[in-house]
Amino acid sequence: MRIFFDNVDFSSSSGPNSFASKLAKNLAEKGNIINQFEIADVQLSFVMATQKRAPIVQRLDGIYFNSEQDWQSLNVPIKQTYDIADQIIFQTEFDKDLTHQYFGKKDNFTIIHNGTDLEAISKIQTMHHPIIDKFHKVWMCASSWRPHKRLSENIRYFLEHGSEKDCLLIAGKNAENDQKHDRIFYLGDLNWVELVSFYKRSDYFVHLSLMDHCPNVVVDARAAGCKIICASSGGTKEIAGTNATVIKDMDWNFHPFRLYNPPMLDFSKKASNTHDNPIDINVVAEKYLSVLKQATM
């Protein structure tokens, strides 16, 4: 099948684009033709369609609801694609519920959680460094840091739950490194292989982001063997694994609110995770292929 990947930049390392690259690679390995320029049998549009060349499958990774943005205008082109799409793929149950609340319900949808390349991860060497190796347990978090990602809460959780023999590694752009501590290390912006090598060295991955959708950093960290600690809001818990710890977050009625003003968490309100969704890109790609074929019928 000839699949047109629409609204994708394969040279970008952002979450949606990095997942698109993994998905396209796996679909190509299964004998499909991936193109962005030629005639296609089906069109996989990430977030919104930039054009229409074939039946459209819209892959949605969340919509706008931050009341400090013009969320209504920002949602317009996404809703336009939603209305004409032959099939919808939501990343998580959370994204399905969110979108149905704002755009109205549709029957032609499938929920497919993000996946990663387990074979590639298995071949990446574990990061070792004399400074890190002197610690007993390694904690880590990674993101393109913005207020709702709650870096300060990740740090607070580590300081309250880690021992004096543990360290915390923080990766990603825009980390506020003014909180100095002899057991906290800022790694800066890393490529995927570097990130995975640090994940494989880490015991815990903390992701207390507010209303996150289906973060690839959590998928990769789980695949690398980390125990995940995440917030209950959003879709993160759906891909965190059954051994994850879930911290109770704010209740939400789906009304727009100030996303970049997240509340502090009560770390005593926690539970074991109940979600166990596959994160193998081979499994995920087969699910995508099934939906793409449906759209052509």
C-alpha positions in Angstrom: 0.0 0.0 0.0 1.2 3.5 -0.8 0.9 5.7 2.3 1.2 9.4 2.2 2.5 10.8 5.5 1.0 14.2 5.7 2.0 17.1 8.0 5.2 15.2 9.1 8.8 16.4 9.2 11.0 13.3 9.3 14.0 15.5 10.0 12.5 16.8 13.3 13.0 15.1 16.7 9.8 16.4 18.2 7.4 13.9 19.7 4.9 13.5 16.8 7.7 13.5 14.2 9.9 11.1 16.0 7.0 8.7 16.3 6.1 9.2 12.7 9.7 8.2 11.7 9.5 5.0 13.7 6.1 4.1 12.3 7.1 4.9 8.7 10.2 2.8 9.0 8.3 -0.2 10.3 5.5 0.1 7.8 8.1 0.2 5.0 9.8 -2.9 6.4 6.4 -4.6 6.1 6.4 -3.9 2.3 4.4 -0.6 2.2 5.6 2.4 0.2 6.0 5.5 2.3 5.9 8.8 0.3 5.2 12.5 0.8 5.2 13.5 -2.9 3.6 10.8 -5.1 0.1 9.4 -5.6 -1.1 7.4 -2.6 -3.7 4.8 -1.7 -4.3 6.4 1.7 -3.3 9.5 3.6 -2.1 9.5 7.2 -2.5 13.1 8.4 -0.8 13.9 11.7 -3.1 16.4 13.6 -4.5 18.0 10.5 -4.5 17.6 6.7 -2.4 20.0 4.7 -4.0 18.7 1.5 -6.1 15.8 0.2 -4.6 13.1 -2.0 -6.4 10.0 -0.8 -8.8 8.8 1.9 -7.7 10.5 5.1 -6.8 8.9 8.4 -6.4 11.6 11.0 -3.9 10.8 13.8 -4.8 13.0 16.7 -2.4 13.6 19.6 -4.5 16.1 21.5 -6.3 19.4 20.9 -6.1 22.9 22.4 -7.7 23.8 25.7 -5.3 26.2 27.4 -7.4 29.2 28.3 -4.4 31.5 28.0 -4.3 30.7 24.3 -6.8 31.4 21.5 -7.7 27.7 21.8 -10.8 28.0 19.7 -9.0 29.4 16.6 -6.1 26.9 17.1 -8.6 24.0 17.0 -10.3 25.2 13.8 -8.0 23.4 11.2 -7.9 20.3 13.4 -11.7 20.2 13.5 -11.9 20.7 9.7 -9.8 17.6 9.2 -11.8 15.7 11.9 -15.0 16.4 10.1 -13.8 15.0 6.7 -11.6 12.2 7.8 -12.5 8.6 6.8 -10.9 7.2 10.0 -9.6 8.8 13.2 -6.7 7.4 15.3 -6.5 8.7 18.9 -3.3 8.2 20.8 -5.1 7.4 24.1 -8.6 7.0 25.7 -8.0 10.4 27.2 -7.5 12.0 23.7 -10.7 10.3 22.5 -12.7 11.6 25.4 -11.2 15.1 25.1 -11.8 15.3 21.4 -15.4 14.0 21.6 -16.1 16.6 24.2 -14.9 19.5 22.0 -15.5 18.3 18.5 -18.5 15.9 18.9 -18.5 12.1 18.8 -17.6 10.0 15.8 -17.9 6.3 15.3 -15.1 5.8 12.9 -12.2 5.9 15.4 -9.6 3.6 16.8 -7.3 4.1 19.9 -3.7 3.1 19.1 -1.1 4.0 21.7 2.4 5.0 20.7 5.1 2.5 20.4 8.9 2.3 20.0 11.5 0.2 18.4 12.3 -2.4 21.0 15.0 -4.1 18.9 16.9 -0.8 18.4 16.7 0.0 22.1 18.1 -3.5 23.0 21.2 -2.7 20.9 22.0 0.7 22.5 24.7 0.6 25.1 23.9 1.6 28.7 25.4 4.9 29.6 28.2 4.7 32.2 30.0 7.7 33.7 32.2 7.9 36.8 30.0 10.6 38.4 26.8 8.7 37.8 28.2 5.3 38.6 29.0 6.3 42.2 25.3 6.6 43.0 23.1 3.6 44.1 19.9 4.4 42.2 19.5 6.7 39.2 16.3 8.7 38.6 15.6 10.6 35.3 13.2 12.9 33.6 13.2 14.3 30.1 11.0 16.8 28.1 11.0 19.9 26.1 10.3 21.8 29.3 7.2 24.0 29.7 5.3 24.9 32.8 2.7 22.1 32.6 5.5 19.5 32.4 6.1 20.2 36.1 9.9 20.0 36.3 9.8 21.5 39.8 7.4 18.7 40.9 9.6 16.0 39.4 12.6 17.4 41.4 10.5 17.6 44.5 9.3 14.0 44.1 12.9 12.9 43.7 14.1 14.8 46.8 11.3 13.4 48.9 11.5 9.8 47.7 15.1 9.2 46.6 17.8 8.3 49.1 21.0 10.2 49.8 22.7 7.6 47.6 20.5 8.4 44.5 20.8 11.0 41.8 18.5 12.7 39.3 19.3 13.3 35.7 17.3 16.0 33.8 17.4 16.0 30.0 15.8 18.4 27.5 15.5 22.0 26.4 14.5 24.9 28.6 15.3 23.2 31.9 15.5 25.7 34.7 18.8 24.7 36.3 18.8 27.3 39.0 18.0 24.6 41.5 21.5 23.6 42.5 22.0 20.3 44.2 24.9 17.9 44.3 22.7 15.0 43.4 20.9 16.6 40.4 22.5 16.8 37.0 21.3 18.7 33.9 22.1 16.9 30.7 20.8 19.4 28.1 19.2 18.5 24.8 20.1 14.9 23.8 19.5 12.9 20.7 17.4 9.7 20.8 20.2 7.3 21.2 21.8 9.3 24.0 18.5 9.5 25.8 17.9 5.8 25.6 21.4 5.1 26.8 20.6 7.2 29.9 17.2 5.5 30.3 18.9 2.1 30.3 21.1 3.3 33.2 18.1 4.7 35.2 15.9 2.9 37.7 13.1 5.4 37.7 11.6 7.8 35.2 9.5 10.6 36.7 6.9 12.3 34.4 4.4 14.3 36.5 3.2 16.4 33.6 -0.3 17.8 33.7 -2.7 16.5 31.1 -0.1 15.0 28.9 -1.3 13.0 26.0 0.9 10.0 25.1 4.5 11.1 25.7 7.1 9.2 23.7 9.8 9.8 26.4 7.7 7.6 28.8 7.2 4.9 26.1 11.0 4.9 25.5 11.9 4.9 29.2 9.5 2.1 29.9 10.9 0.1 27.0 14.4 0.7 28.4 13.4 -0.8 31.8 12.6 2.2 33.9 9.8 2.1 36.5 7.5 5.1 35.7 6.1 7.6 38.1 3.4 9.7 36.4 0.4 11.9 37.1 -3.1 10.5 36.8 -4.3 13.3 34.5 -4.1 12.9 30.7 -3.1 9.7 28.9 0.4 9.1 30.3 -0.8 6.3 32.7 -2.1 4.4 29.7 1.4 3.7 28.4 3.3 3.7 31.7 3.0 -0.1 32.4 1.5 -2.1 35.2 4.4 -1.5 37.6 4.1 2.3 37.3 3.2 4.5 40.2 0.3 7.0 39.5 0.0 10.2 41.5 -3.5 11.6 41.9 -3.8 14.8 39.9 -6.5 17.5 39.6 -10.0 16.5 38.6 -11.1 18.1 35.3 -14.4 18.7 33.7 -12.9 19.2 30.2 -13.5 23.0 30.3 -10.6 25.2 29.2 -8.2 26.2 32.0 -4.8 27.7 32.6 -2.7 24.7 31.6 0.6 26.6 32.3 -0.4 27.2 35.9 -0.5 23.6 37.2 -1.4 22.8 40.8 1.1 21.1 43.1 0.6 17.4 43.7 -0.1 15.5 47.0 2.5 12.7 46.7 0.7 10.7 49.3 -2.2 10.2 47.0 -0.8 7.4 44.8 -1.8 4.1 43.4 -0.5 1.3 41.2 -1.2 1.5 37.6 -3.9 -0.7 36.0 -3.1 -0.1 32.3 -1.1 -2.6 30.3 -1.0 -1.5 26.6 1.7 -2.7 24.2 4.5 -0.4 23.2 6.2 -2.6 20.6 6.3 -0.6 17.3 5.7 -3.9 15.4 2.3 -4.3 17.2 1.5 -0.6 16.9 2.3 -0.6 13.1 0.0 -3.6 12.5 -2.8 -1.7 14.2 -2.2 1.4 12.1 -2.1 -0.8 8.9 -5.5 -2.3 9.7 -7.0 1.2 10.1 -5.3 2.5 6.9 -6.7 -0.5 5.0 -10.2 0.2 6.4 -10.0 3.8 5.0 -9.5 2.6 1.5 -12.6 0.3 1.5 
